[in-house]
Amino acid sequence: MKKDLHPKYNPVIFIDMTTGTRFVSRSTKTSERKEIIDGVEYSLISIGVTSSSHPFYTGQNQFVDTEGRIDKFQKRFGAVRRVLKPKVG
């Protein structure tokens, strides 16, 4: 196997910017912000949305589609008719 072919995995902490929840993991991404936990240095990476703040996972603000997609399309474009091309010949 070739040397230096695979990226280096680093210990990281992903922080949800909305809730402040922290997820300890490993990633190829690093950051200049560091934090030491139990003698291990972790890079701190801020994330906008995680499972702790996403509305689908938290059960808040669920959007339910009451009309089907076809109904919506026909409501918007139902009055528009195609103009047939005249037959030649």
Buried (B, 14 or more C-beta within 10 A) or exposed (E): EEEEEEEEEBBBBBBBEEEEBBBEEEBEEBBEEEBEEEEEEBBBBEEEBBEBBBEEEEEEEEEEEEEEEEEEEEEEEEEEEEEEEEEEE
